[in-house]
Amino acid sequence: MLDANSSLPHDGPTVIVELMGATHDVDRVFNHASNPHYGITQASEKPEQPPTIPIPYTTERFPKLTPSYATLFGNLNEVTTKQVRSHPGCYSALIPFGAGQRLTQDNPELAKDLETFLKSLGFPGSNHLQVARPTPSVVPPNRARFAKPFPYLLLNAPEPLCRLLLWQQTFAFQINSKHLAFNAVSPDFQVESWVILNLSGSFVTPEQLHMINALRTIATTLMTDRAFLSMTNTQLAKRGIGKTATERAMISISTFRLTFIPRTLEDGIEQPIWQLQGMPISRDLKTHLVWLRIIRRTHFMVNNILSLEPDKSPFGCVWCKAETHSSENCPLPNTNDWKGPTPAHEYLTPDPPVRASDSKKHWPK
């Protein structure tokens, strides 16, 4: 059964799939409330606060950022990636507001500014902390404004500071006449993005009836797709979830939600999307990516007439790196007492992934 749901925060109307007759108790594993894209910061017990705050920062609550693997490690040089993934507890990832090729190039002192701010918080042992700017695996073209890698890496930080960083997540402040902000996340990669695919076209509308029909089509199509049934059955059986292949598919699909997200292109044209989200089928990244490819390659036809076309253009926020809203709708700068940068209104589209041959390609201005 499909129904509308408006109890969770989102950019526009959302519809969800209710559990369709499955008998397994899945609340402990699969439920919409566990969708990490809809959390807020400061949700856990308040950690030790800074002994001193000579550089004031915004202390409000922010939307919780759930970065994908590509956001954390995309185009980061291989040596650094292996080091961080092998010893994630030794580092914190600091993703600056508007991170990317241009910000790193234009702000050679950014790592030092971040160090200065973090040391100013006065936690014992902070004098030994260091912030390292990201080193790319492949140098992006000069015109690549928001190309990866994104995270600056914090090392040798005292434990109380690390706990504060993850609890507050978003820090916006002013230093040396510059407005700066960053999101602090753990590089201990445990939670993959719930985003499955984006859909765009003339059929995309905020009308919930149309969204329910689209989600019904996605659900019923996948319930008869052999590749989806087989992989879902295998992965959930390993975790002791469900009793049959059909039930396990139902359980997986029951976590799906379809959300209408407004988007304005740089030429001013309105081109909203429907975003399909669902709980990752596996904690293993490679397995999860195979599952995503199965869904993304499936042809969905509403009433056997209307084809739901995937949106293949880069989508997301170039400022905070969230995958669940467009750049012009970033909520961070609208937060009360925001001390960070004021985002520009141009260059709102994320850059495509950087590849080895990109240095020879012509990128748009």
CORUR-V606165 format. One record per helix or strand of 2 or more residues. SS is the DSSP state (2 for helix, 1 for strand). FROM is the first residue (numbers start at 1). TO is the last residue. If there is no record, write none. Layout:
ss: (SS:SS)
from: (FROM:FROM)
to: (TO:TO)
This chain:
ss: (1:1:2:2:2:2:2:1:2:2:2:1:1:2:1:1:1:2:2:2:1:1:2:1:1:2:2:2)
from: (2:14:32:36:69:78:88:91:101:110:126:130:152:159:170:178:195:208:226:245:257:273:285:301:306:327:332:358)
to: (4:17:34:38:73:86:90:96:106:120:128:132:155:168:175:185:199:222:238:253:261:277:296:302:307:329:334:360)
